[in-house]
Amino acid sequence: MKLVFATHNKNKFTEVKAMLPHHIELLSLDDIGCNEDIEETGETIEDNAILKANYVRDTYNLNCFADDTGLEVQSLNNEPGVYSARYAGVSHDSNANIKKLLSNLENKENRSARFKTAIALSLDHEEVMFLGICEGEIIKELRGDSGFGYDPIFQPKGFDKTFAEMTLQQKSEIGHRGKAMRKLIDYLSK
Ligand code: IMP
């Protein structure tokens, strides 16, 4: 079975490909000749994941899944949420995003936060959604240099390390994306 993972991110693609059963031929957006960035105009991460999966299904007539992730900070009314990538204005400027988040949390006691990943699967014109959540807190200073995005300031509940101080495997075992991905894989393996 051919299945598209709607991403241009080579790291994400390799990680997911290694987890999937062998009967699935995984294709990236580049593999199907889709060079554009599919716009994420939804109001929630679930909407964005569905939007991307359906775009591929409608344009290329292929089965597809797509993911979107947001960081929800409790005392900031769950911001940045769906705007996590462009919290400070410019898309994917992690340093600026972290700086803005730490500054907005300066006078807040409650630093609880959670990462949420939504994966939308569009398979034979049916849609299925898988969610993965990782609870934790935003620490006051950056620690660690692995990972990406908000990893250096996110410490998952029950651990004394940030995501940026963990190996990729550790992060994937307890993290939001890994949890959602394992639900998708269970579903596809049946
Ligand atoms: P995306 O949906 O995976 O592209 O994620 C949107 C934004 O959320 C990214 O640009 C990052 O800023 C942030 N983000 C997503 N996943 C993670 C993660 O695992 N660690 C830290 N930040 C993340």
Boltz pocket constraint, residues with backbone or C-beta under 6 A from the ligand:
constraints:
  - pocket:
      binder: B
      contacts: [[A, 67], [A, 68], [A, 69], [A, 70], [A, 71], [A, 84], [A, 85], [A, 86], [A, 92], [A, 94], [A, 97], [A, 147], [A, 148], [A, 149], [A, 150], [A, 151], [A, 163], [A, 177]]
      max_distance: 6.0
